[in-house]
Amino acid sequence: MADARINLLGMTRPELEAWCIEQGEKPFRARQLFQWMYKRGETDFAAMTDLAKSFRAKLADLAGIRLPEIITRQDASDGTVKWMLRAGEGASQGIEMVYIPETGRATLCISSQVGCAMDCSFCSTARQGFNSNLSTAEIVGQVLLAQRELGFKAGDERIISNVVLMGMGEPLANFRNVVPALKILLDELGLDFSRRRLTLSTSGLVPQIHRLAEEVNVALAVSLHAPDDELRNQLVPINRKHNIAELLEACWKYVDEANGRSVTFEYVMLDGVNDTPAHARALAKLLRGHPAKVNLIPFNPFPGTAYRRSRPETIKAFLDQVLKGGVMATIRRTRGDDIDAACGQLAGRVTDRTRTRLGSRLGAVPVVVQQQPAAGTAPEVRP
């Protein structure tokens, strides 16, 4: 039977203060409760010993602090961990989050939607279609649940140093719930992440990028994947609505108005599609002179895809061309691919409620992946 009590998880500090005042409590009680939930990760009101017993009893009657439920957990050989969590209406759907430990840092990749409607042709999540937006509680709950699963206790050093919204879904398409989640992650009385350690990745929803600068100036990453509109229209269909020029203008404005740092441009390396020296030179020309860095991502295959990963020597040559063109660039190390936890591989459990895709609504056409061209020639990419 579903719990009818209000879930306090997902409330920002002002929202929690307003709720406590409605219950006849002083605002400072909300601050205490907020710290118990987010700073200490406590979900049992009885354990919140600095709250009055009468308030704890009232909380137990009226409210709960409910984390997402784990469906499965998989541990990769490199230390990466992937969880599938129940989400959505009736909790019948499944989302995935990934923990990626590295020397000197540990990143949690979280989801913002059940599925995704952006229809990027190289992404496993897009194949699942779109079901629903995650609530603020379901977004923040991923971080708290991961901390608990990894053995974090109040007073310990951070077990998660960075959080990236690069899992399932387009975060800016769930703006209403993502922004409060980011505010909770940033709150000094809560999870207290610095802005540079929170990264939001978008396929390019330009109006929402402008709004994000006004709300929370976290680090911004953009799924670019092509240096020209013709190719990006096919790989990332939202480009037909907001083209590269419009997208870049929003990015540079975001940097000026928000955080003053570089925008990271993600570029998946697809064999014979977008990985030639000509593509690299065009990419460098596009970004040169701007606060930009490029993250080259070796394609991670998934069932049913026609794409192939670019060869290592091709990726290295592409990197060299971009660097030579005056733009900072790196190659992302693939992690968790033996449990399908690498970039572009998250699928979850999604019942598609749209019965359509953004690509088809915008008139996008699929990319036909041609055989590897001869050296010195450009690959043919056509409808």
Kinemage of the C-alpha trace (Angstrom):
@kinemage 1
@onewidth
@group {chain A} dominant
@subgroup {mainchain}
@vectorlist {calphas} color= white
{ca met a 1} P 0.000 0.000 0.000
{ca ala a 2} L 1.349 3.424 -0.974
{ca asp a 3} L 2.439 5.764 1.823
{ca ala a 4} L 0.028 8.733 1.802
{ca arg a 5} L 2.233 10.868 4.047
{ca ile a 6} L 4.066 13.771 2.432
{ca asn a 7} L 7.646 13.020 1.371
{ca leu a 8} L 9.909 15.719 2.804
{ca leu a 9} L 12.752 14.582 0.576
{ca gly a 10} L 13.085 16.991 -2.317
{ca met a 11} L 11.986 20.081 -0.410
{ca thr a 12} L 14.373 23.019 -0.599
{ca arg a 13} L 15.176 24.770 2.662
{ca pro a 14} L 12.629 27.599 2.098
{ca glu a 15} L 9.980 25.015 1.194
{ca leu a 16} L 10.717 22.991 4.315
{ca glu a 17} L 10.597 26.128 6.474
{ca ala a 18} L 7.188 27.025 5.033
{ca trp a 19} L 5.909 23.497 5.727
{ca cys a 20} L 7.178 23.526 9.319
{ca ile a 21} L 5.546 26.904 9.956
{ca glu a 22} L 2.271 25.439 8.670
{ca gln a 23} L 2.638 22.758 11.351
{ca gly a 24} L 3.070 25.410 14.039
{ca glu a 25} L 6.845 25.011 14.360
{ca lys a 26} L 9.589 27.653 14.363
{ca pro a 27} L 11.712 28.092 11.199
{ca phe a 28} L 14.859 26.881 12.988
{ca arg a 29} L 13.241 23.437 13.300
{ca ala a 30} L 13.221 23.236 9.518
{ca arg a 31} L 16.928 24.015 9.403
{ca gln a 32} L 17.601 21.234 11.910
{ca leu a 33} L 15.464 18.817 9.912
{ca phe a 34} L 17.108 19.876 6.653
{ca gln a 35} L 20.552 19.109 8.054
{ca trp a 36} L 19.435 15.726 9.377
{ca met a 37} L 18.090 14.762 5.951
{ca tyr a 38} L 20.810 16.045 3.678
{ca lys a 39} L 23.952 16.607 5.741
{ca arg a 40} L 23.637 13.382 7.749
{ca gly a 41} L 21.498 11.327 5.386
{ca glu a 42} L 19.082 10.349 8.168
{ca thr a 43} L 15.605 9.111 7.222
{ca asp a 44} L 14.358 8.020 10.673
{ca phe a 45} L 12.722 10.849 12.627
{ca ala a 46} L 13.268 8.970 15.892
{ca ala a 47} L 17.043 9.316 15.407
{ca met a 48} L 16.841 13.129 15.146
{ca thr a 49} L 17.574 13.616 18.817
{ca asp a 50} L 17.843 17.421 18.873
{ca leu a 51} L 14.226 17.732 17.684
{ca ala a 52} L 11.525 17.918 20.353
{ca lys a 53} L 9.779 14.579 20.973
{ca ser a 54} L 6.435 16.179 20.191
{ca phe a 55} L 7.749 17.387 16.826
{ca arg a 56} L 9.221 13.972 16.044
{ca ala a 57} L 5.867 12.367 16.799
{ca lys a 58} L 4.112 14.884 14.562
{ca leu a 59} L 6.620 14.216 11.780
{ca ala a 60} L 6.063 10.468 12.022
{ca asp a 61} L 2.304 10.986 11.640
{ca leu a 62} L 2.397 13.500 8.793
{ca ala a 63} L 5.531 12.853 6.778
{ca gly a 64} L 8.267 10.509 5.661
{ca ile a 65} L 11.718 10.705 4.089
{ca arg a 66} L 11.545 8.149 1.311
{ca leu a 67} L 14.575 7.281 -0.805
{ca pro a 68} L 14.257 5.519 -4.166
{ca glu a 69} L 14.153 1.727 -4.049
{ca ile a 70} L 16.951 -0.338 -5.568
{ca ile a 71} L 15.963 -2.921 -8.178
{ca thr a 72} L 19.443 -4.159 -9.077
{ca arg a 73} L 23.090 -3.385 -8.401
{ca gln a 74} L 26.020 -4.281 -10.663
{ca asp a 75} L 29.717 -3.891 -9.845
{ca ala a 76} L 32.215 -3.561 -12.692
{ca ser a 77} L 35.755 -4.864 -12.704
{ca asp a 78} L 37.131 -1.297 -12.601
{ca gly a 79} L 35.197 -0.320 -9.458
{ca thr a 80} L 32.311 1.349 -11.262
{ca val a 81} L 28.896 0.609 -9.727
{ca lys a 82} L 25.534 0.824 -11.497
{ca trp a 83} L 22.162 0.761 -9.769
{ca met a 84} L 18.698 0.486 -11.275
{ca leu a 85} L 16.091 2.275 -9.144
{ca arg a 86} L 12.301 2.244 -9.160
{ca ala a 87} L 10.802 5.477 -10.426
{ca gly a 88} L 7.775 7.012 -12.073
{ca glu a 89} L 4.069 6.451 -11.573
{ca gly a 90} L 3.476 3.421 -9.400
{ca ala a 91} L 7.270 2.957 -9.314
{ca ser a 92} L 6.914 0.540 -12.219
{ca gln a 93} L 9.699 2.134 -14.237
{ca gly a 94} L 13.448 1.885 -13.738
{ca ile a 95} L 16.189 4.506 -13.955
{ca glu a 96} L 19.927 4.025 -13.649
{ca met a 97} L 22.696 5.862 -11.810
{ca val a 98} L 26.433 5.172 -11.903
{ca tyr a 99} L 29.256 5.663 -9.389
{ca ile a 100} L 32.694 6.149 -10.959
{ca pro a 101} L 35.665 6.127 -8.552
{ca glu a 102} L 38.981 7.542 -9.740
{ca thr a 103} L 42.217 8.647 -8.127
{ca gly a 104} L 41.510 11.879 -6.298
{ca arg a 105} L 37.807 12.042 -7.162
{ca ala a 106} L 34.610 10.014 -7.274
{ca thr a 107} L 31.752 10.953 -9.580
{ca leu a 108} L 28.081 10.035 -9.365
{ca cys a 109} L 26.189 10.163 -12.654
{ca ile a 110} L 22.467 10.624 -12.001
{ca ser a 111} L 19.316 10.579 -14.128
{ca ser a 112} L 16.680 13.286 -14.530
{ca gln a 113} L 13.946 11.486 -16.507
{ca val a 114} L 12.523 8.025 -17.072
{ca gly a 115} L 13.767 7.597 -20.619
{ca cys a 116} L 14.421 10.501 -22.956
{ca ala a 117} L 12.581 12.181 -25.824
{ca met a 118} L 15.616 13.828 -27.431
{ca asp a 119} L 16.140 10.855 -29.768
{ca cys a 120} L 19.922 11.178 -30.166
{ca ser a 121} L 20.749 8.403 -32.605
{ca phe a 122} L 23.845 7.086 -30.779
{ca cys a 123} L 22.296 6.812 -27.286
{ca ser a 124} L 20.776 3.705 -25.724
{ca thr a 125} L 18.425 5.728 -23.507
{ca ala a 126} L 16.869 7.322 -26.599
{ca arg a 127} L 15.982 3.851 -27.893
{ca gln a 128} L 13.765 3.324 -24.843
{ca gly a 129} L 11.560 6.340 -25.533
{ca phe a 130} L 10.209 8.668 -22.845
{ca asn a 131} L 7.929 7.927 -19.909
{ca ser a 132} L 8.028 10.733 -17.340
{ca asn a 133} L 10.025 13.345 -15.489
{ca leu a 134} L 11.652 12.427 -12.196
{ca ser a 135} L 10.508 14.368 -9.144
{ca thr a 136} L 12.954 16.502 -7.188
{ca ala a 137} L 12.885 13.804 -4.487
{ca glu a 138} L 13.812 11.120 -7.026
{ca ile a 139} L 16.718 13.224 -8.304
{ca val a 140} L 18.188 14.199 -4.921
{ca gly a 141} L 17.375 10.747 -3.572
{ca gln a 142} L 19.852 9.195 -5.985
{ca val a 143} L 22.714 11.044 -4.285
{ca leu a 144} L 21.574 10.186 -0.755
{ca leu a 145} L 20.968 6.560 -1.684
{ca ala a 146} L 24.379 6.207 -3.340
{ca gln a 147} L 26.063 7.650 -0.248
{ca arg a 148} L 24.236 5.145 1.947
{ca glu a 149} L 25.062 2.237 -0.368
{ca leu a 150} L 28.729 3.225 -0.397
{ca gly a 151} L 28.935 3.327 3.391
{ca phe a 152} L 28.985 7.091 3.987
{ca lys a 153} L 28.428 8.193 7.583
{ca ala a 154} L 27.919 11.726 8.934
{ca gly a 155} L 31.318 13.262 9.646
{ca asp a 156} L 33.119 11.145 7.049
{ca glu a 157} L 35.072 12.696 4.196
{ca arg a 158} L 33.045 13.021 1.028
{ca ile a 159} L 32.587 9.683 -0.667
{ca ile a 160} L 31.152 11.445 -3.741
{ca ser a 161} L 33.151 14.484 -4.865
{ca asn a 162} L 31.299 15.298 -8.092
{ca val a 163} L 27.731 14.899 -9.337
{ca val a 164} L 26.921 14.989 -13.050
{ca leu a 165} L 23.445 15.049 -14.580
{ca met a 166} L 24.513 12.890 -17.494
{ca gly a 167} L 22.389 9.816 -16.858
{ca met a 168} L 19.001 9.057 -18.389
{ca gly a 169} L 17.014 12.004 -19.698
{ca glu a 170} L 17.461 15.621 -20.747
{ca pro a 171} L 17.832 17.619 -17.508
{ca leu a 172} L 16.647 20.909 -18.995
{ca ala a 173} L 13.442 19.253 -20.226
{ca asn a 174} L 12.675 18.654 -16.529
{ca phe a 175} L 13.637 22.168 -15.468
{ca arg a 176} L 10.919 22.461 -12.795
{ca asn a 177} L 12.309 19.545 -10.771
{ca val a 178} L 16.005 19.667 -11.677
{ca val a 179} L 16.618 23.244 -10.500
{ca pro a 180} L 15.310 22.645 -6.926
{ca ala a 181} L 17.411 19.472 -6.808
{ca leu a 182} L 20.510 21.470 -7.745
{ca lys a 183} L 19.684 24.058 -5.082
{ca ile a 184} L 19.504 21.304 -2.457
{ca leu a 185} L 22.821 19.854 -3.614
{ca leu a 186} L 24.386 23.322 -3.365
{ca asp a 187} L 22.853 24.333 -0.011
{ca glu a 188} L 25.542 24.800 2.643
{ca leu a 189} L 23.253 23.269 5.276
{ca gly a 190} L 22.537 20.341 2.991
{ca leu a 191} L 24.805 18.396 0.682
{ca asp a 192} L 27.000 21.491 0.215
{ca phe a 193} L 28.571 20.732 -3.173
{ca ser a 194} L 30.503 23.548 -4.812
{ca arg a 195} L 29.139 24.807 -8.133
{ca arg a 196} L 32.167 23.597 -10.055
{ca arg a 197} L 31.538 20.047 -8.811
{ca leu a 198} L 27.987 19.912 -10.160
{ca thr a 199} L 27.702 19.507 -13.927
{ca leu a 200} L 24.521 19.599 -15.982
{ca ser a 201} L 24.700 18.131 -19.480
{ca thr a 202} L 22.214 19.195 -22.143
{ca ser a 203} L 21.582 18.301 -25.768
{ca gly a 204} L 20.892 21.968 -26.434
{ca leu a 205} L 17.619 23.385 -25.092
{ca val a 206} L 18.553 27.016 -25.639
{ca pro a 207} L 15.735 28.827 -23.755
{ca gln a 208} L 16.369 26.683 -20.688
{ca ile a 209} L 20.124 27.401 -20.821
{ca his a 210} L 19.275 31.097 -20.498
{ca arg a 211} L 16.943 30.358 -17.570
{ca leu a 212} L 19.529 28.144 -15.875
{ca ala a 213} L 21.977 31.045 -15.713
{ca glu a 214} L 19.383 32.991 -13.734
{ca glu a 215} L 18.718 30.133 -11.290
{ca val a 216} L 21.848 28.078 -10.568
{ca asn a 217} L 25.221 28.666 -12.177
{ca val a 218} L 26.552 25.120 -12.116
{ca ala a 219} L 29.075 23.788 -14.623
{ca leu a 220} L 27.591 23.317 -18.093
{ca ala a 221} L 28.288 20.508 -20.555
{ca val a 222} L 26.790 20.361 -24.045
{ca ser a 223} L 26.291 17.266 -26.205
{ca leu a 224} L 27.642 18.687 -29.463
{ca his a 225} L 28.890 15.638 -31.410
{ca ala a 226} L 29.183 17.415 -34.776
{ca pro a 227} L 30.811 20.623 -36.044
{ca asp a 228} L 28.074 21.527 -38.539
{ca asp a 229} L 24.286 21.671 -38.624
{ca glu a 230} L 23.817 19.137 -41.420
{ca leu a 231} L 25.429 16.339 -39.442
{ca arg a 232} L 24.183 17.450 -36.021
{ca asn a 233} L 20.602 17.551 -37.324
{ca gln a 234} L 20.901 13.807 -37.847
{ca leu a 235} L 22.800 12.891 -34.685
{ca val a 236} L 21.027 15.267 -32.264
{ca pro a 237} L 17.558 16.131 -33.664
{ca ile a 238} L 16.963 19.062 -31.284
{ca asn a 239} L 19.489 20.869 -33.485
{ca arg a 240} L 16.715 21.335 -36.039
{ca lys a 241} L 14.985 23.563 -33.516
{ca his a 242} L 18.043 25.238 -31.970
{ca asn a 243} L 20.995 25.179 -34.374
{ca ile a 244} L 24.670 25.307 -33.481
{ca ala a 245} L 24.995 29.086 -33.820
{ca glu a 246} L 22.043 29.662 -31.492
{ca leu a 247} L 23.338 27.049 -29.061
{ca leu a 248} L 26.847 28.501 -28.898
{ca glu a 249} L 25.511 32.015 -28.387
{ca ala a 250} L 23.573 30.718 -25.364
{ca cys a 251} L 26.683 28.954 -24.047
{ca trp a 252} L 28.909 32.027 -24.216
{ca lys a 253} L 26.198 34.123 -22.583
{ca tyr a 254} L 25.867 31.496 -19.841
{ca val a 255} L 29.570 31.758 -19.107
{ca asp a 256} L 29.433 35.565 -19.034
{ca glu a 257} L 26.352 35.752 -16.805
{ca ala a 258} L 26.778 32.711 -14.610
{ca asn a 259} L 30.021 31.034 -13.715
{ca gly a 260} L 32.838 32.508 -15.794
{ca arg a 261} L 34.217 29.032 -16.483
{ca ser a 262} L 34.552 26.990 -19.650
{ca val a 263} L 31.735 25.041 -21.231
{ca thr a 264} L 32.551 21.382 -21.866
{ca phe a 265} L 31.517 20.146 -25.305
{ca glu a 266} L 30.977 16.393 -25.462
{ca tyr a 267} L 31.811 14.741 -28.759
{ca val a 268} L 31.133 11.026 -29.223
{ca met a 269} L 33.572 9.420 -31.652
{ca leu a 270} L 31.641 7.479 -34.315
{ca asp a 271} L 33.652 5.503 -36.825
{ca gly a 272} L 33.228 6.909 -40.322
{ca val a 273} L 30.615 9.456 -39.263
{ca asn a 274} L 32.126 12.427 -37.422
{ca asp a 275} L 35.751 11.484 -36.798
{ca thr a 276} L 37.798 12.754 -39.769
{ca pro a 277} L 40.581 15.365 -39.619
{ca ala a 278} L 38.227 17.710 -41.488
{ca his a 279} L 35.651 17.339 -38.712
{ca ala a 280} L 38.346 18.035 -36.113
{ca arg a 281} L 39.523 21.183 -37.880
{ca ala a 282} L 35.940 22.413 -38.243
{ca leu a 283} L 35.316 21.764 -34.547
{ca ala a 284} L 38.422 23.703 -33.532
{ca lys a 285} L 37.454 26.599 -35.795
{ca leu a 286} L 33.975 26.649 -34.249
{ca leu a 287} L 35.230 26.878 -30.652
{ca arg a 288} L 38.577 28.676 -30.973
{ca gly a 289} L 38.839 31.851 -28.925
{ca his a 290} L 35.947 30.946 -26.641
{ca pro a 291} L 35.840 29.491 -23.090
{ca ala a 292} L 35.480 25.928 -24.332
{ca lys a 293} L 36.986 22.520 -23.802
{ca val a 294} L 36.212 19.358 -25.752
{ca asn a 295} L 35.698 15.929 -24.227
{ca leu a 296} L 36.097 13.206 -26.857
{ca ile a 297} L 34.033 10.150 -25.916
{ca pro a 298} L 34.790 6.782 -27.540
{ca phe a 299} L 31.402 5.413 -28.612
{ca asn a 300} L 30.043 2.709 -26.321
{ca pro a 301} L 28.001 0.166 -28.309
{ca phe a 302} L 24.584 -1.138 -27.288
{ca pro a 303} L 22.263 -3.781 -28.778
{ca gly a 304} L 20.790 -2.827 -32.126
{ca thr a 305} L 23.085 0.064 -32.974
{ca ala a 306} L 24.748 0.349 -36.378
{ca tyr a 307} L 27.452 2.657 -35.069
{ca arg a 308} L 31.009 1.591 -34.327
{ca arg a 309} L 33.597 3.149 -32.057
{ca ser a 310} L 36.310 5.118 -33.835
{ca arg a 311} L 39.681 3.405 -33.811
{ca pro a 312} L 42.117 4.517 -31.076
{ca glu a 313} L 44.529 5.981 -33.613
{ca thr a 314} L 41.678 7.932 -35.212
{ca ile a 315} L 40.627 9.364 -31.850
{ca lys a 316} L 44.228 10.333 -31.061
{ca ala a 317} L 44.627 12.026 -34.449
{ca phe a 318} L 41.344 13.882 -33.918
{ca leu a 319} L 42.541 15.041 -30.494
{ca asp a 320} L 45.812 16.302 -31.956
{ca gln a 321} L 43.970 18.286 -34.632
{ca val a 322} L 41.689 19.957 -32.084
{ca leu a 323} L 44.629 20.833 -29.829
{ca lys a 324} L 46.574 22.124 -32.822
{ca gly a 325} L 43.566 24.290 -33.620
{ca gly a 326} L 43.900 26.057 -30.282
{ca val a 327} L 41.134 24.358 -28.285
{ca met a 328} L 41.661 22.397 -25.073
{ca ala a 329} L 40.592 18.775 -25.474
{ca thr a 330} L 40.770 15.441 -23.676
{ca ile a 331} L 39.737 11.840 -24.309
{ca arg a 332} L 37.292 10.399 -21.796
{ca arg a 333} L 38.419 7.119 -20.303
{ca thr a 334} L 35.713 4.491 -20.747
{ca arg a 335} L 34.492 3.147 -17.405
{ca gly a 336} L 31.972 0.449 -16.520
{ca asp a 337} L 31.417 -0.804 -20.065
{ca asp a 338} L 31.411 -4.432 -18.882
{ca ile a 339} L 28.136 -3.715 -17.023
{ca asp a 340} L 26.700 -1.346 -19.673
{ca ala a 341} L 27.336 1.628 -17.397
{ca ala a 342} L 29.453 3.691 -19.786
{ca cys a 343} L 28.386 6.915 -21.480
{ca gly a 344} L 25.407 6.360 -23.794
{ca gln a 345} L 24.666 2.839 -22.517
{ca leu a 346} L 22.107 3.522 -19.766
{ca ala a 347} L 18.715 2.041 -20.580
{ca gly a 348} L 16.798 1.372 -17.376
{ca arg a 349} L 13.241 0.078 -17.581
{ca val a 350} L 11.051 2.417 -19.613
{ca thr a 351} L 7.504 2.107 -20.932
{ca asp a 352} L 7.410 4.618 -23.780
{ca arg a 353} L 4.352 6.838 -23.315
{ca thr a 354} L 5.076 9.157 -26.225
{ca arg a 355} L 4.805 6.599 -29.040
{ca thr a 356} L 6.871 9.034 -31.022
{ca arg a 357} L 10.339 10.490 -30.997
{ca leu a 358} L 11.631 14.025 -31.218
{ca gly a 359} L 13.557 13.124 -34.343
{ca ser a 360} L 10.467 12.047 -36.236
{ca arg a 361} L 8.460 15.039 -34.992
{ca leu a 362} L 11.138 17.393 -36.266
{ca gly a 363} L 11.555 15.536 -39.526
{ca ala a 364} L 15.017 14.218 -38.758
{ca val a 365} L 16.422 11.396 -40.843
{ca pro a 366} L 18.634 8.558 -39.619
{ca val a 367} L 22.334 8.565 -40.291
{ca val a 368} L 23.500 5.785 -42.578
{ca val a 369} L 26.875 4.599 -41.377
{ca gln a 370} L 29.095 3.921 -44.336
{ca gln a 371} L 32.095 1.654 -44.538
{ca gln a 372} L 35.376 3.168 -43.312
{ca pro a 373} L 36.590 5.504 -46.097
{ca ala a 374} L 39.987 5.259 -47.644
{ca ala a 375} L 42.715 7.346 -46.062
{ca gly a 376} L 42.515 11.000 -47.003
{ca thr a 377} L 38.842 10.941 -47.993
{ca ala a 378} L 35.842 12.138 -46.025
{ca pro a 379} L 33.191 9.606 -45.014
{ca glu a 380} L 29.808 9.777 -46.676
{ca val a 381} L 26.985 10.463 -44.258
{ca arg a 382} L 23.606 10.746 -45.910
{ca pro a 383} L 19.922 10.003 -45.351
